[in-house]
């Protein structure tokens, strides 16, 4: 077997070993994510709802789902048009209106023994300086927070749990890092298995190529 063939074999072996391990350790977090709508598209909010002060006419969403991180987070479903959602809430001097989409997710993402309520929309009338946290509190009580001020439940759902980590088969695993807490930014919980695995493969590939070149030079 030539040095180049040995290098290729080593690279393939590394991929075979690393990729199954990455898939086996795939995890996500079950939590409420917070979204802002602009130009007909949802954008994952970069701040927690108590730090965001939406303007009159804003459309915001909350979605309960299992997601790996902000890049993987599941968006609210359905249409989200301010004119439609707030059609029965006329403008009033000294107040602002915020349209909310509350998506409780799917049965697959629900904690064990719970069933998600139907998705719904609401129009919150608020004082001009009110936050997004004030908006959801005005239309979807009871809310539940944990000791770290992480938003755990909207309209009482889910009844238990708060941002817990779950494995690929949706079973609870370990405690989750902070997500969209009302007093902070959007946290993360990305799986680093794939980036680390690719990095290791790159190092192994580089070493293999270097070894092949060295043997070729020695033979000259």
MARBA-3410 file (N, C-alpha, C, O; in Angstrom, 1 decimal):
220
0.9,-1.2,0.0,0.0,0.0,0.0,0.9,1.2,0.0,1.8,1.4,0.8 ~ 0.6,2.2,-0.9,1.4,3.4,-1.0,1.1,4.3,0.1,0.1,4.2,0.8 ~ 2.0,5.3,0.4,1.7,6.3,1.5,0.4,7.1,1.3,-0.3,7.3,2.2 ~ 0.1,7.4,0.0,-1.1,8.1,-0.2,-2.3,7.3,0.1,-3.3,7.8,0.6 ~ -2.2,6.0,-0.2,-3.3,5.1,0.1,-3.5,4.9,1.6,-4.6,4.9,2.1
-2.4,4.9,2.3,-2.4,4.8,3.8,-3.1,6.0,4.3,-3.9,6.0,5.3 ~ -2.8,7.2,3.8,-3.4,8.5,4.2,-4.9,8.5,4.0,-5.7,8.9,4.9 ~ -5.3,8.0,2.8,-6.7,7.9,2.5,-7.5,7.0,3.5,-8.6,7.2,4.0 ~ -6.8,5.8,3.7,-7.4,4.8,4.6,-7.6,5.4,6.0,-8.6,5.2,6.7 ~ -6.6,6.1,6.5,-6.6,6.7,7.8,-7.8,7.7,7.9,-8.5,7.8,8.9
-7.9,8.5,6.9,-9.0,9.5,6.9,-10.4,8.9,6.9,-11.2,9.3,7.6 ~ -10.6,7.9,6.1,-11.9,7.2,6.1,-12.2,6.5,7.4,-13.3,6.6,7.9 ~ -11.1,5.9,8.0,-11.3,5.3,9.3,-11.7,6.3,10.4,-12.6,6.1,11.2 ~ -11.1,7.5,10.3,-11.5,8.6,11.3,-12.9,9.0,11.1,-13.6,9.2,12.1 ~ -13.4,9.1,9.8,-14.8,9.5,9.6,-15.7,8.4,10.1,-16.7,8.8,10.7
-15.4,7.2,9.9,-16.3,6.1,10.3,-16.4,6.1,11.8,-17.5,5.8,12.3 ~ -15.3,6.4,12.5,-15.3,6.4,14.0,-16.0,7.6,14.6,-16.8,7.5,15.6 ~ -15.9,8.8,13.9,-16.4,10.0,14.5,-17.8,10.3,14.2,-18.6,10.7,15.1 ~ -18.3,10.0,13.0,-19.6,10.4,12.6,-20.7,9.6,13.4,-21.7,10.3,13.8 ~ -20.6,8.3,13.6,-21.6,7.7,14.4,-21.7,8.2,15.8,-22.7,8.3,16.4
-20.5,8.5,16.4,-20.5,9.0,17.8,-21.2,10.3,17.8,-21.8,10.6,18.8 ~ -21.0,11.2,16.8,-21.7,12.5,16.8,-23.2,12.3,16.8,-23.9,13.0,17.5 ~ -23.7,11.4,15.9,-25.1,11.2,15.8,-25.7,10.6,17.1,-26.8,11.0,17.5 ~ -24.9,9.7,17.8,-25.4,9.1,19.0,-25.6,10.0,20.1,-26.4,9.8,21.0 ~ -24.8,11.1,20.1,-24.9,12.1,21.2,-25.7,13.3,20.8,-25.5,14.4,21.5
-26.5,13.3,19.8,-27.3,14.4,19.4,-28.3,14.8,20.5,-29.0,13.9,21.0 ~ -28.3,16.0,20.9,-29.2,16.5,21.9,-29.9,17.8,21.5,-29.5,18.4,20.6 ~ -30.9,18.1,22.3,-31.6,19.3,22.1,-32.1,19.8,23.4,-31.9,19.2,24.4 ~ -32.9,20.9,23.4,-33.4,21.5,24.6,-34.9,21.9,24.4,-35.3,22.4,23.3 ~ -35.7,21.5,25.4,-37.1,21.8,25.3,-37.4,23.1,26.0,-37.3,23.2,27.2
-37.8,24.1,25.2,-38.0,25.4,25.7,-38.8,26.3,24.8,-39.1,26.0,23.7 ~ -39.2,27.4,25.4,-39.9,28.5,24.7,-38.9,29.4,24.0,-38.1,30.1,24.7 ~ -38.9,29.5,22.7,-38.0,30.5,22.0,-38.8,31.7,21.7,-40.1,31.7,21.5 ~ -38.1,32.8,21.5,-38.7,34.1,21.3,-38.3,34.7,20.0,-37.2,34.7,19.6 ~ -39.3,35.2,19.2,-39.1,35.6,17.8,-39.7,36.9,17.5,-40.7,37.4,18.1
-39.1,37.6,16.5,-39.6,38.9,16.1,-39.8,38.8,14.6,-39.1,38.1,13.9 ~ -40.9,39.4,14.1,-41.3,39.3,12.7,-41.1,40.6,11.9,-41.5,41.7,12.4 ~ -40.4,40.5,10.8,-40.1,41.7,10.0,-40.0,41.2,8.5,-39.4,40.3,8.2 ~ -40.7,42.0,7.7,-40.6,41.7,6.2,-41.2,40.3,5.9,-40.8,39.7,4.9 ~ -42.2,39.9,6.7,-42.8,38.6,6.4,-42.0,37.4,6.9,-42.3,36.3,6.5
-40.9,37.6,7.7,-40.1,36.5,8.1,-39.8,36.6,9.6,-39.8,37.6,10.2 ~ -39.7,35.4,10.2,-39.4,35.3,11.6,-37.9,35.4,11.8,-37.1,34.8,11.1 ~ -37.4,36.1,12.9,-36.0,36.2,13.2,-35.9,35.9,14.7,-36.6,36.4,15.5 ~ -35.0,35.0,15.0,-34.8,34.6,16.4,-34.3,35.8,17.2,-33.3,36.5,16.8 ~ -35.0,36.2,18.3,-34.6,37.4,19.0,-33.2,37.3,19.7,-32.9,36.2,20.2
-32.5,38.4,19.6,-31.2,38.4,20.2,-31.2,38.9,21.7,-30.1,38.8,22.4 ~ -32.3,39.3,22.2,-32.5,39.7,23.6,-33.7,39.0,24.2,-34.6,38.6,23.5 ~ -33.7,38.9,25.5,-34.9,38.4,26.2,-36.0,39.3,26.1,-35.9,40.5,25.8 ~ -37.3,38.8,26.3,-38.5,39.6,26.1,-38.6,40.7,27.1,-39.3,41.7,26.7 ~ -37.9,40.7,28.2,-38.1,41.9,29.1,-37.2,43.0,28.7,-37.2,44.1,29.3
-36.2,42.8,27.8,-35.3,43.8,27.3,-35.8,44.4,26.0,-35.3,45.5,25.6 ~ -36.8,43.8,25.4,-37.3,44.3,24.1,-38.5,45.1,24.3,-39.5,44.7,25.0 ~ -38.5,46.3,23.8,-39.7,47.2,23.9,-40.2,47.4,22.5,-39.8,48.3,21.7 ~ -41.2,46.6,22.1,-41.7,46.7,20.7,-42.5,47.9,20.4,-43.1,48.5,21.3 ~ -42.4,48.3,19.2,-43.2,49.5,18.7,-44.7,49.1,18.5,-45.0,47.9,18.4
-45.5,50.1,18.4,-46.9,49.8,18.0,-46.9,49.2,16.6,-46.2,49.7,15.7 ~ -47.6,48.1,16.5,-47.7,47.4,15.2,-46.7,46.3,15.0,-46.7,45.6,14.0 ~ -46.0,46.0,16.1,-45.0,44.9,16.0,-45.7,43.5,16.1,-46.8,43.4,16.7 ~ -45.1,42.5,15.5,-45.5,41.2,15.6,-44.4,40.3,16.2,-43.3,40.3,15.7 ~ -44.8,39.6,17.2,-43.8,38.8,17.9,-44.3,37.4,18.2,-45.6,37.2,18.2
-43.4,36.4,18.3,-43.9,35.0,18.5,-43.1,34.3,19.5,-42.0,34.6,19.8 ~ -43.8,33.3,20.1,-43.2,32.4,21.1,-43.5,31.0,20.6,-44.6,30.7,20.3 ~ -42.5,30.1,20.5,-42.7,28.8,20.1,-42.0,27.8,21.0,-40.9,27.9,21.4 ~ -42.8,26.8,21.4,-42.3,25.7,22.3,-41.9,24.5,21.5,-42.7,24.0,20.7 ~ -40.7,24.1,21.6,-40.2,23.0,20.8,-38.9,22.5,21.3,-38.3,23.1,22.2
-38.4,21.4,20.8,-37.1,20.9,21.1,-36.2,21.3,20.0,-36.4,21.0,18.8 ~ -35.1,22.1,20.4,-34.2,22.6,19.4,-32.8,22.4,19.9,-32.5,22.5,21.1 ~ -31.8,22.3,19.0,-30.4,22.1,19.5,-29.8,23.5,19.9,-29.1,23.5,20.9 ~ -30.2,24.5,19.2,-29.6,25.9,19.5,-30.4,26.9,18.7,-31.4,26.6,18.1 ~ -30.0,28.2,18.8,-30.7,29.2,18.1,-30.8,29.0,16.6,-31.8,29.4,15.9
-29.7,28.4,16.0,-29.7,28.2,14.6,-30.7,27.1,14.2,-31.1,27.1,13.0 ~ -31.0,26.2,15.1,-31.8,25.1,14.9,-33.3,25.3,15.4,-34.1,24.5,15.1 ~ -33.5,26.4,16.1,-34.8,26.7,16.7,-35.9,26.7,15.7,-35.8,27.1,14.6 ~ -37.1,26.1,16.2,-38.2,26.0,15.3,-39.1,27.2,15.4,-39.4,27.7,16.5 ~ -39.5,27.8,14.2,-40.2,29.0,14.2,-41.7,28.8,14.5,-42.2,27.7,14.3
-42.4,29.9,14.9,-43.8,29.8,15.0,-44.5,29.5,13.7,-44.0,29.9,12.6 ~ -45.6,28.7,13.7,-46.2,28.3,12.5,-47.4,29.2,12.1,-47.9,30.0,13.0 ~ -47.8,29.2,10.9,-49.0,29.9,10.5,-48.7,31.3,10.1,-47.6,31.8,10.1 ~ -49.8,32.0,9.7,-49.7,33.4,9.3,-49.5,34.3,10.6,-50.0,34.0,11.7 ~ -49.0,35.5,10.3,-48.7,36.4,11.5,-48.8,37.8,10.9,-47.8,38.5,10.8
-50.0,38.3,10.7,-50.3,39.6,10.2,-50.9,40.5,11.2,-51.9,40.2,11.8 ~ -50.2,41.6,11.5,-50.7,42.5,12.5,-52.1,43.0,12.3,-52.9,43.0,13.2 ~ -52.4,43.4,11.1,-53.8,43.9,10.8,-54.9,42.9,11.1,-55.9,43.2,11.6 ~ -54.6,41.6,10.8,-55.5,40.5,11.1,-55.6,40.2,12.6,-56.7,40.2,13.2 ~ -54.5,40.1,13.3,-54.5,39.8,14.7,-55.1,40.9,15.5,-55.8,40.6,16.5
-54.8,42.1,15.2,-55.3,43.2,16.0,-56.5,43.9,15.4,-56.8,45.1,15.7 ~ -57.2,43.2,14.5,-58.4,43.8,13.9,-59.4,44.3,14.8,-60.1,45.3,14.6 ~ -59.6,43.6,16.0,-60.6,44.0,17.0,-60.1,44.9,18.1,-60.8,45.1,19.1 ~ -58.9,45.3,17.9,-58.2,46.2,19.0,-57.8,47.5,18.3,-56.7,47.6,17.8 ~ -58.7,48.5,18.3,-58.4,49.7,17.6,-57.3,50.5,18.3,-57.1,50.4,19.5
-56.7,51.4,17.5,-55.7,52.2,18.1,-56.3,53.2,19.1,-57.4,53.6,19.0 ~ -55.5,53.5,20.1,-55.9,54.3,21.2,-54.8,55.2,21.7,-53.7,54.7,21.9 ~ -55.0,56.5,21.8,-53.9,57.4,22.2,-53.3,57.0,23.5,-54.0,56.6,24.5 ~ -52.0,57.1,23.6,-51.3,56.8,24.9,-51.1,55.3,25.1,-50.6,54.9,26.1 ~ -51.3,54.5,24.1,-51.1,53.0,24.2,-50.5,52.6,22.9,-50.4,53.3,21.9
-50.0,51.3,22.9,-49.5,50.7,21.7,-50.1,49.3,21.6,-50.5,48.7,22.7 ~ -50.1,48.7,20.5,-50.6,47.3,20.3,-49.5,46.4,19.7,-48.8,46.8,18.8 ~ -49.4,45.2,20.3,-48.4,44.3,19.8,-49.2,43.0,19.5,-49.9,42.4,20.4 ~ -49.0,42.5,18.3,-49.6,41.2,17.9,-48.7,40.0,18.3,-47.5,40.1,18.1 ~ -49.3,39.0,18.9,-48.5,37.9,19.4,-49.0,36.6,18.8,-50.2,36.4,18.7
-48.1,35.8,18.4,-48.3,34.4,18.0,-47.8,33.4,19.0,-46.6,33.5,19.3 ~ -48.7,32.6,19.6,-48.3,31.7,20.7,-48.4,30.3,20.1,-49.6,29.8,20.0 ~ -47.3,29.7,19.8,-47.3,28.3,19.2,-46.8,27.3,20.3,-45.6,27.3,20.6 ~ -47.7,26.5,20.8,-47.4,25.6,21.8,-46.7,24.3,21.4,-46.4,23.4,22.1 ~ -46.4,24.2,20.1,-45.7,23.1,19.5,-46.5,21.9,19.2,-47.7,21.9,19.2
-45.8,20.8,19.0,-46.4,19.5,18.6,-46.3,18.5,19.8,-45.5,18.7,20.7 ~ -47.2,17.4,19.7,-47.1,16.4,20.7,-45.7,15.8,20.8,-45.3,15.3,21.9 ~ -45.0,15.7,19.7,-43.6,15.1,19.7,-42.7,15.9,20.6,-41.7,15.3,21.2 ~ -42.9,17.2,20.7,-42.0,18.0,21.5,-42.5,18.2,23.0,-41.8,18.8,23.8 ~ -43.7,17.7,23.3,-44.3,17.9,24.6,-43.6,17.1,25.6,-43.2,16.0,25.3
-43.6,17.6,26.9,-43.1,16.7,28.0,-44.0,15.5,28.1,-45.1,15.5,27.7 ~ -43.4,14.5,28.7,-44.2,13.2,28.9,-45.5,13.5,29.7,-45.5,14.1,30.8 ~ -46.6,13.0,29.2,-47.9,13.1,29.8,-48.6,14.4,29.6,-49.7,14.6,30.1 ~ -48.0,15.3,28.7,-48.7,16.5,28.4,-49.0,16.6,26.9,-48.4,16.0,26.1 ~ -50.1,17.4,26.7,-50.5,17.6,25.3,-50.6,19.2,25.0,-51.2,19.9,25.8
-49.9,19.6,24.0,-49.9,21.1,23.7,-51.3,21.7,23.4,-52.0,21.0,22.6 ~ -51.6,22.8,23.9,-52.8,23.5,23.4,-52.7,23.9,22.0,-51.6,23.9,21.4 ~ -53.8,24.3,21.4,-53.7,24.8,20.0,-53.0,26.1,19.9,-53.1,27.0,20.8 ~ -52.4,26.3,18.8,-51.7,27.6,18.5,-52.8,28.7,18.5,-53.9,28.5,18.1 ~ -52.4,29.9,19.0,-53.3,31.0,19.0,-52.6,32.3,18.9,-51.4,32.4,19.0
-53.4,33.3,18.5,-52.9,34.7,18.4,-53.6,35.6,19.4,-54.7,35.3,19.8 ~ -53.0,36.7,19.7,-53.6,37.7,20.6,-53.0,39.0,20.3,-51.9,39.2,19.8 ~ -53.8,40.1,20.6,-53.3,41.4,20.5,-53.3,42.1,21.8,-54.3,42.2,22.5 ~ -52.1,42.5,22.3,-51.9,43.1,23.6,-51.9,44.6,23.4,-51.2,45.2,22.6 ~ -52.8,45.3,24.3,-52.7,46.7,24.3,-51.9,47.1,25.6,-52.2,46.6,26.7
-50.9,47.9,25.3,-49.9,48.2,26.4,-49.5,49.7,26.5,-49.9,50.5,25.6 ~ -48.9,50.0,27.6,-48.3,51.4,27.7,-47.2,51.5,26.7,-46.6,50.5,26.4 ~ -46.8,52.7,26.3,-45.8,52.9,25.3,-44.4,52.3,25.7,-43.7,51.9,24.8 ~ -44.1,52.2,27.0,-42.8,51.7,27.4,-42.8,50.2,27.8,-41.8,49.7,28.3 ~ -43.9,49.6,27.5,-44.0,48.1,27.9,-43.1,47.3,27.1,-42.7,47.6,25.9
-42.7,46.1,27.7,-41.8,45.2,27.0,-42.6,44.0,26.4,-43.8,43.9,26.6 ~ -41.8,43.2,25.7,-42.5,42.0,25.2,-42.9,41.0,26.3,-43.9,40.3,26.1 ~ -42.2,41.0,27.4,-42.6,40.2,28.5,-43.9,40.7,29.1,-44.8,39.9,29.5 ~ -44.1,42.0,29.1,-45.4,42.6,29.5,-46.5,42.2,28.6,-47.6,41.9,29.0 ~ -46.2,42.1,27.3,-47.2,41.8,26.3,-47.7,40.4,26.5,-48.9,40.2,26.5
-46.8,39.4,26.6,-47.3,38.0,26.8,-48.0,37.8,28.1,-48.9,37.0,28.2 ~ -47.5,38.6,29.1,-48.2,38.5,30.5,-49.6,39.0,30.4,-50.5,38.6,31.1 ~ -49.8,40.0,29.5,-51.2,40.6,29.4,-52.2,39.7,28.7,-53.4,39.9,28.9 ~ -51.7,38.7,27.9,-52.7,37.9,27.2,-52.6,36.4,27.4,-53.5,35.7,26.9 ~ -51.6,36.0,28.1,-51.4,34.5,28.2,-51.0,34.0,29.6,-50.1,33.2,29.8
-51.6,34.6,30.6,-51.4,34.1,32.0,-52.0,32.7,32.2,-53.0,32.4,31.5 ~ -51.5,31.8,33.1,-50.4,32.1,34.0,-49.0,31.8,33.3,-48.9,30.9,32.5 ~ -48.0,32.6,33.6,-46.7,32.4,33.2,-45.9,31.7,34.3,-46.3,31.9,35.5 ~ -44.9,31.0,33.9,-44.0,30.4,35.0,-42.6,30.6,34.6,-42.2,30.4,33.5 ~ -41.8,31.1,35.6,-40.4,31.3,35.5,-39.6,30.4,36.5,-40.2,30.1,37.5
-38.4,30.1,36.2,-37.6,29.4,37.1,-36.7,30.4,38.0,-36.9,31.6,37.8 ~ -35.9,29.9,38.8,-35.1,30.8,39.7,-34.1,31.7,39.0,-33.6,32.7,39.5 ~ -33.8,31.3,37.8,-32.9,32.1,36.9,-33.6,33.0,36.0,-33.0,33.6,35.0 ~ -34.9,33.2,36.2,-35.8,34.1,35.4,-35.9,33.6,34.0,-36.2,34.4,33.1 ~ -35.8,32.3,33.8,-36.0,31.7,32.5,-37.5,31.5,32.3,-38.2,30.9,33.2
-38.1,31.9,31.2,-39.5,31.7,30.9,-39.8,30.2,30.7,-39.3,29.6,29.7 ~ -40.5,29.6,31.5,-40.7,28.1,31.5,-42.1,27.7,30.9,-42.2,26.7,30.2 ~ -43.1,28.6,31.2,-44.5,28.2,30.7,-45.3,29.4,30.3,-45.2,30.5,31.0 ~ -46.0,29.3,29.3,-47.0,30.3,28.8,-48.4,29.8,28.9,-48.6,28.6,28.4 ~ -49.3,30.5,29.4,-50.7,30.0,29.6,-50.7,28.7,30.3,-51.5,27.8,30.1
-49.7,28.5,31.3,-49.7,27.3,32.1,-49.1,26.1,31.4,-49.1,25.0,31.9 ~ -48.5,26.3,30.2,-48.0,25.1,29.4,-46.5,25.4,29.2,-46.1,26.4,28.8 ~ -45.7,24.3,29.5,-46.0,23.0,30.1,-46.2,23.1,31.6,-45.8,24.1,32.2 ~ -46.8,22.1,32.2,-47.1,22.2,33.6,-45.8,21.9,34.4,-45.7,22.4,35.6 ~ -44.8,21.3,33.8,-43.6,21.0,34.5,-42.4,21.1,33.6,-42.6,21.1,32.3
-41.2,21.1,34.1,-40.0,21.2,33.3,-39.7,22.7,32.9,-40.5,23.5,32.9 ~ -38.4,22.8,32.6,-38.0,24.2,32.2,-36.6,24.1,31.4,-35.6,24.1,32.1 ~ -36.7,24.1,30.1,-35.4,24.2,29.3,-34.6,23.0,29.5,-33.3,23.1,29.3 ~ -35.2,21.8,29.8,-34.3,20.6,30.1,-33.7,20.1,28.8,-34.3,20.3,27.7 ~ -32.6,19.5,28.9,-31.9,18.9,27.8,-32.5,17.5,27.5,-32.8,16.8,28.5
-32.7,17.2,26.3,-33.3,15.9,25.9,-32.4,15.3,24.8,-31.8,16.0,24.0 ~ -32.4,13.9,24.8,-31.6,13.2,23.8,-32.3,13.1,22.5,-33.5,13.6,22.4 ~ -31.7,12.5,21.5,-32.3,12.4,20.2,-33.7,11.7,20.2,-34.5,12.0,19.4 ~ -33.9,10.8,21.2,-35.2,10.1,21.3,-36.1,10.8,22.2,-37.1,10.2,22.6 ~ -35.8,12.1,22.5,-36.7,13.0,23.3,-36.8,12.6,24.8,-37.7,13.1,25.5
-35.9,11.8,25.3,-35.9,11.5,26.7,-35.1,12.6,27.4,-34.0,12.9,26.9 ~ -35.5,13.0,28.6,-34.7,14.0,29.4,-33.3,13.5,29.6,-33.1,12.3,29.9 ~ -32.4,14.4,29.5,-31.0,14.1,29.8,-30.4,14.8,31.0,-30.5,14.4,32.1 ~ -29.9,16.0,30.8,-29.3,16.8,31.8,-29.8,18.2,31.8,-30.7,18.5,31.0 ~ -29.4,19.0,32.8,-29.9,20.4,32.9,-29.4,21.2,31.7,-28.3,20.9,31.2
-30.2,22.1,31.2,-29.9,22.9,30.0,-29.3,24.2,30.4,-29.5,24.7,31.5 ~ -28.5,24.8,29.5,-28.0,26.1,29.7,-29.2,27.1,29.5,-30.2,26.7,29.0 ~ -29.0,28.3,29.9,-30.0,29.3,29.8,-30.4,29.6,28.4,-29.6,29.7,27.5 ~ -31.7,29.7,28.1,-32.2,30.0,26.8,-32.7,31.4,26.8,-32.1,32.4,27.3 ~ -34.0,31.6,26.4,-34.5,33.0,26.3,-35.1,33.4,27.7,-36.3,33.3,27.9
-34.2,33.7,28.6,-34.7,34.3,29.9,-35.2,35.7,29.7,-34.8,36.4,28.8 ~ -36.2,36.1,30.5,-36.8,37.4,30.3,-35.8,38.5,30.6,-36.1,39.7,30.1 ~ -34.7,38.3,31.3,-33.8,39.3,31.6,-32.5,39.2,31.0,-31.5,39.9,31.4 ~ -32.4,38.4,29.9,-31.1,38.2,29.3,-31.3,38.0,27.8,-32.4,38.0,27.3 ~ -30.1,37.7,27.2,-30.1,37.5,25.7,-30.5,36.0,25.5,-30.8,35.3,26.4
-30.4,35.7,24.2,-30.6,34.3,23.8,-29.4,33.5,24.1,-28.3,33.8,23.6 ~ -29.5,32.4,24.9,-28.4,31.6,25.2,-28.2,30.6,24.2,-28.8,30.6,23.1 ~ -27.3,29.6,24.4,-27.0,28.6,23.4,-26.9,27.2,24.1,-26.7,27.1,25.3 ~ -27.1,26.2,23.3,-26.9,24.9,23.7,-26.5,24.0,22.6,-26.9,22.9,22.4 ~ -25.6,24.5,21.7,-25.2,23.8,20.5,-24.5,22.5,20.8,-23.7,22.5,21.8
-24.7,21.5,20.0,-23.9,20.3,20.1,-22.6,20.6,19.4,-22.6,21.0,18.2 ~ -21.5,20.3,20.1,-20.2,20.6,19.5,-19.5,19.4,18.9,-18.4,19.4,18.4 ~ -20.3,18.2,18.9,-19.7,17.0,18.4,-19.3,17.1,17.0,-18.1,16.7,16.7 ~ -20.1,17.6,16.1,-19.7,17.6,14.7,-18.6,18.6,14.4,-17.6,18.1,13.7 ~ -18.6,19.8,14.9,-17.4,20.7,14.7,-16.1,20.1,15.2,-15.1,20.2,14.5
-16.2,19.5,16.4,-15.0,18.9,17.0,-14.5,17.7,16.2,-13.3,17.6,15.9 ~ -15.5,16.9,15.7,-15.2,15.8,14.9,-14.5,16.1,13.6,-13.5,15.5,13.2 ~ -15.1,17.1,13.0,-14.5,17.6,11.7,-13.1,18.1,11.9,-12.2,17.9,11.1 ~ -12.9,18.8,13.1,-11.6,19.4,13.4,-10.6,18.2,13.6,-9.4,18.3,13.1 ~ -11.0,17.2,14.3,-10.1,16.0,14.5,-9.8,15.4,13.2,-8.6,15.0,12.9
-10.8,15.2,12.3,-10.5,14.6,11.0,-9.5,15.4,10.2,-8.7,14.9,9.5 ~ -9.7,16.7,10.3,-8.7,17.6,9.5,-7.3,17.4,10.0,-6.4,17.4,9.2 ~ -7.2,17.3,11.4,-5.8,17.1,11.9,-5.3,15.8,11.5,-4.1,15.7,11.1 ~ -6.1,14.8,11.6,-5.6,13.4,11.1,-5.2,13.4,9.7,-4.2,12.8,9.3 ~ -6.1,14.1,8.9,-5.8,14.1,7.4,-4.5,14.8,7.2,-3.7,14.4,6.3
-4.3,15.9,7.8,-3.0,16.7,7.7,-1.8,15.9,8.1,-0.8,15.9,7.4 ~ -1.9,15.2,9.2,-0.8,14.3,9.6,-0.6,13.2,8.6,0.6,12.9,8.3 ~ -1.6,12.6,8.1,-1.4,11.5,7.1,-0.7,12.0,5.8,0.2,11.4,5.3 ~ -1.2,13.2,5.4,-0.6,13.8,4.1,0.9,14.1,4.4,1.8,13.9,3.6 ~ 1.2,14.7,5.6,2.6,15.0,5.9,3.4,13.8,6.0,4.6,13.8,5.5
2.9,12.7,6.5,3.6,11.4,6.6,3.9,10.9,5.2,5.0,10.4,5.0 ~ 2.9,11.0,4.4,3.1,10.5,3.0,4.2,11.2,2.3,5.0,10.6,1.6 ~ 4.1,12.5,2.4,5.1,13.4,1.7,6.5,13.1,2.2,7.5,13.0,1.5 ~ 6.6,12.9,3.6,7.9,12.6,4.2,8.5,11.3,3.6,9.7,11.3,3.3 ~ 7.7,10.3,3.5,8.2,9.0,3.0,8.6,9.1,1.6,9.5,8.5,1.1
7.8,9.9,0.8,8.1,10.1,-0.6,9.4,10.8,-0.8,10.2,10.4,-1.6 ~ 9.7,11.9,0.1,10.9,12.6,0.0,12.1,11.7,0.4,13.2,11.8,-0.2 ~ 11.9,10.9,1.4,13.0,10.0,1.8,13.4,9.0,0.8,14.5,8.5,0.7 ~ 12.4,8.7,-0.1,12.7,7.7,-1.1,13.4,8.2,-2.3,13.9,7.5,-3.2 ~ 13.4,9.6,-2.4,14.0,10.2,-3.6,15.5,10.2,-3.4,16.2,10.7,-4.3
END
